[in-house]
Amino acid sequence: MAEDIKPKEGKLIGKVSHYFGNIGVAVLELTDKLKEGDTIRIAGGETDFNQIVDSMEVEHKKVKEAKPGDSVGMKASQKVREGYRVYKL
């Protein structure tokens, strides 16, 4: 029996609600908690990449951890669009 070889999807924790292309910052609407050091995967359209959360902000204040319902701003290593899904790996 052959196994499907797919990239690890991870747990869906939110989606991109906005992207500021001029500064490369994505705003994530969270449905689960996220903290610095977590590895996330952002997927949508032709885009699918992993990155480590090195810093994030809620209401323009740096935070180490965010909870469900928070809107989190963070640098995105690639260009993203509204509606892209965010997974925690």
Phi and psi in radians as a Rosetta constraint file:
Dihedral C 1 N 2 CA 2 C 2 CIRCULARHARMONIC -1.406 0.35
Dihedral N 2 CA 2 C 2 N 3 CIRCULARHARMONIC 2.454 0.35
Dihedral C 2 N 3 CA 3 C 3 CIRCULARHARMONIC -1.596 0.35
Dihedral N 3 CA 3 C 3 N 4 CIRCULARHARMONIC 2.502 0.35
Dihedral C 3 N 4 CA 4 C 4 CIRCULARHARMONIC -1.248 0.35
Dihedral N 4 CA 4 C 4 N 5 CIRCULARHARMONIC 2.290 0.35
Dihedral C 4 N 5 CA 5 C 5 CIRCULARHARMONIC -1.788 0.35
Dihedral N 5 CA 5 C 5 N 6 CIRCULARHARMONIC 1.738 0.35
Dihedral C 5 N 6 CA 6 C 6 CIRCULARHARMONIC -2.153 0.35
Dihedral N 6 CA 6 C 6 N 7 CIRCULARHARMONIC 2.698 0.35
Dihedral C 6 N 7 CA 7 C 7 CIRCULARHARMONIC -1.124 0.35
Dihedral N 7 CA 7 C 7 N 8 CIRCULARHARMONIC 2.581 0.35
Dihedral C 7 N 8 CA 8 C 8 CIRCULARHARMONIC -1.076 0.35
Dihedral N 8 CA 8 C 8 N 9 CIRCULARHARMONIC 2.158 0.35
Dihedral C 8 N 9 CA 9 C 9 CIRCULARHARMONIC -1.386 0.35
Dihedral N 9 CA 9 C 9 N 10 CIRCULARHARMONIC -0.735 0.35
Dihedral C 9 N 10 CA 10 C 10 CIRCULARHARMONIC 1.473 0.35
Dihedral N 10 CA 10 C 10 N 11 CIRCULARHARMONIC -3.053 0.35
Dihedral C 10 N 11 CA 11 C 11 CIRCULARHARMONIC -1.721 0.35
Dihedral N 11 CA 11 C 11 N 12 CIRCULARHARMONIC 2.239 0.35
Dihedral C 11 N 12 CA 12 C 12 CIRCULARHARMONIC -1.123 0.35
Dihedral N 12 CA 12 C 12 N 13 CIRCULARHARMONIC 2.141 0.35
Dihedral C 12 N 13 CA 13 C 13 CIRCULARHARMONIC -2.142 0.35
Dihedral N 13 CA 13 C 13 N 14 CIRCULARHARMONIC 0.048 0.35
Dihedral C 13 N 14 CA 14 C 14 CIRCULARHARMONIC 2.756 0.35
Dihedral N 14 CA 14 C 14 N 15 CIRCULARHARMONIC -2.902 0.35
Dihedral C 14 N 15 CA 15 C 15 CIRCULARHARMONIC -2.553 0.35
Dihedral N 15 CA 15 C 15 N 16 CIRCULARHARMONIC 2.847 0.35
Dihedral C 15 N 16 CA 16 C 16 CIRCULARHARMONIC -1.382 0.35
Dihedral N 16 CA 16 C 16 N 17 CIRCULARHARMONIC 2.180 0.35
Dihedral C 16 N 17 CA 17 C 17 CIRCULARHARMONIC -1.777 0.35
Dihedral N 17 CA 17 C 17 N 18 CIRCULARHARMONIC -0.353 0.35
Dihedral C 17 N 18 CA 18 C 18 CIRCULARHARMONIC -2.805 0.35
Dihedral N 18 CA 18 C 18 N 19 CIRCULARHARMONIC 2.685 0.35
Dihedral C 18 N 19 CA 19 C 19 CIRCULARHARMONIC -2.422 0.35
Dihedral N 19 CA 19 C 19 N 20 CIRCULARHARMONIC 2.206 0.35
Dihedral C 19 N 20 CA 20 C 20 CIRCULARHARMONIC -1.733 0.35
Dihedral N 20 CA 20 C 20 N 21 CIRCULARHARMONIC 1.664 0.35
Dihedral C 20 N 21 CA 21 C 21 CIRCULARHARMONIC -1.096 0.35
Dihedral N 21 CA 21 C 21 N 22 CIRCULARHARMONIC -0.568 0.35
Dihedral C 21 N 22 CA 22 C 22 CIRCULARHARMONIC -1.152 0.35
Dihedral N 22 CA 22 C 22 N 23 CIRCULARHARMONIC -0.479 0.35
Dihedral C 22 N 23 CA 23 C 23 CIRCULARHARMONIC -2.063 0.35
Dihedral N 23 CA 23 C 23 N 24 CIRCULARHARMONIC -0.002 0.35
Dihedral C 23 N 24 CA 24 C 24 CIRCULARHARMONIC 1.184 0.35
Dihedral N 24 CA 24 C 24 N 25 CIRCULARHARMONIC 0.582 0.35
Dihedral C 24 N 25 CA 25 C 25 CIRCULARHARMONIC -1.934 0.35
Dihedral N 25 CA 25 C 25 N 26 CIRCULARHARMONIC 2.293 0.35
Dihedral C 25 N 26 CA 26 C 26 CIRCULARHARMONIC -1.816 0.35
Dihedral N 26 CA 26 C 26 N 27 CIRCULARHARMONIC 2.490 0.35
Dihedral C 26 N 27 CA 27 C 27 CIRCULARHARMONIC -1.832 0.35
Dihedral N 27 CA 27 C 27 N 28 CIRCULARHARMONIC 2.165 0.35
Dihedral C 27 N 28 CA 28 C 28 CIRCULARHARMONIC -1.886 0.35
Dihedral N 28 CA 28 C 28 N 29 CIRCULARHARMONIC 2.303 0.35
Dihedral C 28 N 29 CA 29 C 29 CIRCULARHARMONIC -1.638 0.35
Dihedral N 29 CA 29 C 29 N 30 CIRCULARHARMONIC 1.986 0.35
Dihedral C 29 N 30 CA 30 C 30 CIRCULARHARMONIC -1.600 0.35
Dihedral N 30 CA 30 C 30 N 31 CIRCULARHARMONIC 2.444 0.35
Dihedral C 30 N 31 CA 31 C 31 CIRCULARHARMONIC -1.965 0.35
Dihedral N 31 CA 31 C 31 N 32 CIRCULARHARMONIC 0.014 0.35
Dihedral C 31 N 32 CA 32 C 32 CIRCULARHARMONIC -2.636 0.35
Dihedral N 32 CA 32 C 32 N 33 CIRCULARHARMONIC 2.945 0.35
Dihedral C 32 N 33 CA 33 C 33 CIRCULARHARMONIC -1.347 0.35
Dihedral N 33 CA 33 C 33 N 34 CIRCULARHARMONIC 2.716 0.35
Dihedral C 33 N 34 CA 34 C 34 CIRCULARHARMONIC -2.526 0.35
Dihedral N 34 CA 34 C 34 N 35 CIRCULARHARMONIC 2.435 0.35
Dihedral C 34 N 35 CA 35 C 35 CIRCULARHARMONIC -2.395 0.35
Dihedral N 35 CA 35 C 35 N 36 CIRCULARHARMONIC 2.825 0.35
Dihedral C 35 N 36 CA 36 C 36 CIRCULARHARMONIC -0.971 0.35
Dihedral N 36 CA 36 C 36 N 37 CIRCULARHARMONIC 2.456 0.35
Dihedral C 36 N 37 CA 37 C 37 CIRCULARHARMONIC 1.646 0.35
Dihedral N 37 CA 37 C 37 N 38 CIRCULARHARMONIC -0.305 0.35
Dihedral C 37 N 38 CA 38 C 38 CIRCULARHARMONIC -1.169 0.35
Dihedral N 38 CA 38 C 38 N 39 CIRCULARHARMONIC 2.599 0.35
Dihedral C 38 N 39 CA 39 C 39 CIRCULARHARMONIC -1.751 0.35
Dihedral N 39 CA 39 C 39 N 40 CIRCULARHARMONIC 2.246 0.35
Dihedral C 39 N 40 CA 40 C 40 CIRCULARHARMONIC -2.063 0.35
Dihedral N 40 CA 40 C 40 N 41 CIRCULARHARMONIC 2.791 0.35
Dihedral C 40 N 41 CA 41 C 41 CIRCULARHARMONIC -2.147 0.35
Dihedral N 41 CA 41 C 41 N 42 CIRCULARHARMONIC 2.274 0.35
Dihedral C 41 N 42 CA 42 C 42 CIRCULARHARMONIC -1.963 0.35
Dihedral N 42 CA 42 C 42 N 43 CIRCULARHARMONIC 2.191 0.35
Dihedral C 42 N 43 CA 43 C 43 CIRCULARHARMONIC -2.385 0.35
Dihedral N 43 CA 43 C 43 N 44 CIRCULARHARMONIC 2.443 0.35
Dihedral C 43 N 44 CA 44 C 44 CIRCULARHARMONIC 2.936 0.35
Dihedral N 44 CA 44 C 44 N 45 CIRCULARHARMONIC 2.546 0.35
Dihedral C 44 N 45 CA 45 C 45 CIRCULARHARMONIC 0.986 0.35
Dihedral N 45 CA 45 C 45 N 46 CIRCULARHARMONIC -2.272 0.35
Dihedral C 45 N 46 CA 46 C 46 CIRCULARHARMONIC -1.556 0.35
Dihedral N 46 CA 46 C 46 N 47 CIRCULARHARMONIC -0.047 0.35
Dihedral C 46 N 47 CA 47 C 47 CIRCULARHARMONIC -1.633 0.35
Dihedral N 47 CA 47 C 47 N 48 CIRCULARHARMONIC 2.380 0.35
Dihedral C 47 N 48 CA 48 C 48 CIRCULARHARMONIC -2.832 0.35
Dihedral N 48 CA 48 C 48 N 49 CIRCULARHARMONIC 1.798 0.35
Dihedral C 48 N 49 CA 49 C 49 CIRCULARHARMONIC -2.540 0.35
Dihedral N 49 CA 49 C 49 N 50 CIRCULARHARMONIC 2.801 0.35
Dihedral C 49 N 50 CA 50 C 50 CIRCULARHARMONIC -1.904 0.35
Dihedral N 50 CA 50 C 50 N 51 CIRCULARHARMONIC 2.606 0.35
Dihedral C 50 N 51 CA 51 C 51 CIRCULARHARMONIC -2.707 0.35
Dihedral N 51 CA 51 C 51 N 52 CIRCULARHARMONIC 2.737 0.35
Dihedral C 51 N 52 CA 52 C 52 CIRCULARHARMONIC -1.605 0.35
Dihedral N 52 CA 52 C 52 N 53 CIRCULARHARMONIC 2.391 0.35
Dihedral C 52 N 53 CA 53 C 53 CIRCULARHARMONIC -1.366 0.35
Dihedral N 53 CA 53 C 53 N 54 CIRCULARHARMONIC 1.865 0.35
Dihedral C 53 N 54 CA 54 C 54 CIRCULARHARMONIC -1.694 0.35
Dihedral N 54 CA 54 C 54 N 55 CIRCULARHARMONIC -0.436 0.35
Dihedral C 54 N 55 CA 55 C 55 CIRCULARHARMONIC -2.830 0.35
Dihedral N 55 CA 55 C 55 N 56 CIRCULARHARMONIC 2.684 0.35
Dihedral C 55 N 56 CA 56 C 56 CIRCULARHARMONIC -2.651 0.35
Dihedral N 56 CA 56 C 56 N 57 CIRCULARHARMONIC 2.802 0.35
Dihedral C 56 N 57 CA 57 C 57 CIRCULARHARMONIC -2.318 0.35
Dihedral N 57 CA 57 C 57 N 58 CIRCULARHARMONIC 2.537 0.35
Dihedral C 57 N 58 CA 58 C 58 CIRCULARHARMONIC -2.171 0.35
Dihedral N 58 CA 58 C 58 N 59 CIRCULARHARMONIC 2.176 0.35
Dihedral C 58 N 59 CA 59 C 59 CIRCULARHARMONIC 0.945 0.35
Dihedral N 59 CA 59 C 59 N 60 CIRCULARHARMONIC 0.726 0.35
Dihedral C 59 N 60 CA 60 C 60 CIRCULARHARMONIC 1.134 0.35
Dihedral N 60 CA 60 C 60 N 61 CIRCULARHARMONIC 0.331 0.35
Dihedral C 60 N 61 CA 61 C 61 CIRCULARHARMONIC -2.092 0.35
Dihedral N 61 CA 61 C 61 N 62 CIRCULARHARMONIC 2.321 0.35
Dihedral C 61 N 62 CA 62 C 62 CIRCULARHARMONIC -1.130 0.35
Dihedral N 62 CA 62 C 62 N 63 CIRCULARHARMONIC 2.375 0.35
Dihedral C 62 N 63 CA 63 C 63 CIRCULARHARMONIC -2.311 0.35
Dihedral N 63 CA 63 C 63 N 64 CIRCULARHARMONIC 2.689 0.35
Dihedral C 63 N 64 CA 64 C 64 CIRCULARHARMONIC -1.602 0.35
Dihedral N 64 CA 64 C 64 N 65 CIRCULARHARMONIC -0.445 0.35
Dihedral C 64 N 65 CA 65 C 65 CIRCULARHARMONIC -2.539 0.35
Dihedral N 65 CA 65 C 65 N 66 CIRCULARHARMONIC 2.505 0.35
Dihedral C 65 N 66 CA 66 C 66 CIRCULARHARMONIC -2.212 0.35
Dihedral N 66 CA 66 C 66 N 67 CIRCULARHARMONIC 2.672 0.35
Dihedral C 66 N 67 CA 67 C 67 CIRCULARHARMONIC -1.986 0.35
Dihedral N 67 CA 67 C 67 N 68 CIRCULARHARMONIC 2.918 0.35
Dihedral C 67 N 68 CA 68 C 68 CIRCULARHARMONIC -0.953 0.35
Dihedral N 68 CA 68 C 68 N 69 CIRCULARHARMONIC 2.412 0.35
Dihedral C 68 N 69 CA 69 C 69 CIRCULARHARMONIC 1.689 0.35
Dihedral N 69 CA 69 C 69 N 70 CIRCULARHARMONIC -0.291 0.35
Dihedral C 69 N 70 CA 70 C 70 CIRCULARHARMONIC -1.319 0.35
Dihedral N 70 CA 70 C 70 N 71 CIRCULARHARMONIC 2.601 0.35
Dihedral C 70 N 71 CA 71 C 71 CIRCULARHARMONIC -1.810 0.35
Dihedral N 71 CA 71 C 71 N 72 CIRCULARHARMONIC 2.055 0.35
Dihedral C 71 N 72 CA 72 C 72 CIRCULARHARMONIC -1.975 0.35
Dihedral N 72 CA 72 C 72 N 73 CIRCULARHARMONIC 2.297 0.35
Dihedral C 72 N 73 CA 73 C 73 CIRCULARHARMONIC -1.725 0.35
Dihedral N 73 CA 73 C 73 N 74 CIRCULARHARMONIC 2.349 0.35
Dihedral C 73 N 74 CA 74 C 74 CIRCULARHARMONIC -2.687 0.35
Dihedral N 74 CA 74 C 74 N 75 CIRCULARHARMONIC 2.693 0.35
Dihedral C 74 N 75 CA 75 C 75 CIRCULARHARMONIC -1.151 0.35
Dihedral N 75 CA 75 C 75 N 76 CIRCULARHARMONIC 2.333 0.35
Dihedral C 75 N 76 CA 76 C 76 CIRCULARHARMONIC -1.825 0.35
Dihedral N 76 CA 76 C 76 N 77 CIRCULARHARMONIC 2.342 0.35
Dihedral C 76 N 77 CA 77 C 77 CIRCULARHARMONIC -1.295 0.35
Dihedral N 77 CA 77 C 77 N 78 CIRCULARHARMONIC -0.292 0.35
Dihedral C 77 N 78 CA 78 C 78 CIRCULARHARMONIC -2.378 0.35
Dihedral N 78 CA 78 C 78 N 79 CIRCULARHARMONIC 2.898 0.35
Dihedral C 78 N 79 CA 79 C 79 CIRCULARHARMONIC -1.193 0.35
Dihedral N 79 CA 79 C 79 N 80 CIRCULARHARMONIC 2.347 0.35
Dihedral C 79 N 80 CA 80 C 80 CIRCULARHARMONIC -2.236 0.35
Dihedral N 80 CA 80 C 80 N 81 CIRCULARHARMONIC 2.972 0.35
Dihedral C 80 N 81 CA 81 C 81 CIRCULARHARMONIC -2.279 0.35
Dihedral N 81 CA 81 C 81 N 82 CIRCULARHARMONIC 2.804 0.35
Dihedral C 81 N 82 CA 82 C 82 CIRCULARHARMONIC -0.995 0.35
Dihedral N 82 CA 82 C 82 N 83 CIRCULARHARMONIC 2.440 0.35
Dihedral C 82 N 83 CA 83 C 83 CIRCULARHARMONIC 1.641 0.35
Dihedral N 83 CA 83 C 83 N 84 CIRCULARHARMONIC -0.245 0.35
Dihedral C 83 N 84 CA 84 C 84 CIRCULARHARMONIC -1.080 0.35
Dihedral N 84 CA 84 C 84 N 85 CIRCULARHARMONIC 2.506 0.35
Dihedral C 84 N 85 CA 85 C 85 CIRCULARHARMONIC -1.511 0.35
Dihedral N 85 CA 85 C 85 N 86 CIRCULARHARMONIC 2.560 0.35
Dihedral C 85 N 86 CA 86 C 86 CIRCULARHARMONIC -2.092 0.35
Dihedral N 86 CA 86 C 86 N 87 CIRCULARHARMONIC 2.188 0.35
Dihedral C 86 N 87 CA 87 C 87 CIRCULARHARMONIC -2.052 0.35
Dihedral N 87 CA 87 C 87 N 88 CIRCULARHARMONIC 2.578 0.35
Dihedral C 87 N 88 CA 88 C 88 CIRCULARHARMONIC -1.734 0.35
Dihedral N 88 CA 88 C 88 N 89 CIRCULARHARMONIC 2.263 0.35
